[in-house]
């Protein structure tokens, strides 16, 4: 794959995901914030999924709450490392490219909130499992990170198998007269 083409695709994907995140947060501010919470999926009296407006000054599960400088610097570093990795031509395939762009896009989306609002807008609330309230950017970061990790592990295993296969072939060639 061409390095320039992949870099452009990564930048566009990162931008689009960050823009989509900002759009969903804007919609949450306009429609959810005035009501506080809107039941999205409900069976009988049991709420499964709500849209619940939340201003999070921490990270996942409100960890590091109030540590805005740290929570601004770390994503900048993370996004910088991802972009360096992409622009250096180390990306192997579109799946790896899109997974990294998703992590960067989510990071940019939440970073925009932190810089301009001082908190991150969260609104997706899985009531059925009593999970932390999160947003589209969080989905991008988590899913992109998981996919990248799986691809990285699979690539490592494939390289390991290639090496074993090459060693076996070499040993067989050495054994023949």
Steps between C-alpha positions, in 0.01 A plus 500: 500500500613847426616691804340829387169334417483325836593819685225692320242228571602499867471878530160509330371211713633660818337832409167339405480296821588803713237705312238228547585489870456876528168478314366233737611706800338813357176304455529374858540858626201621295257212560615300804643763736167683549331172601794348688425150379293341223406132507606352166440126552261385769325169566209545739635705787861391440717758327773348285652793315455868575641817360620677815681832486820504706796739523805289581811677630681167532556211265329159494301438817595857606858394571745790539208737550610862492848425357434702184863572413594132515183400314588751228869415465462119490260494201721748314794264548289197404367668185854612411637146534216359290549757225878442505440125467266556204716761324817294548351229279490232770129431450434161343163501331178692509361325809797616705475846345131541583543365852772757571299778334205406723715532813636834379155625396353414838797660673458818297125508569546482876799734487289768332254479791774520763668799339186703424261387775726377782308170506387226263135464405381142561149378422476125422375326813462120518271475801454124478861433602551821699798597285676837482338764278709545184498658153576423135867598541537243778355233270755596232793484742399168658397320181796637302739400776358149525512446123856634481612273787341195336659582164837560666482164681387317185781657297751397766368142492512494119862622503584237761344227282688628192828483690427144614403402147817656358715323762331167426550545125863591552556196725337272244716644223813447712406136563469413132815375325 
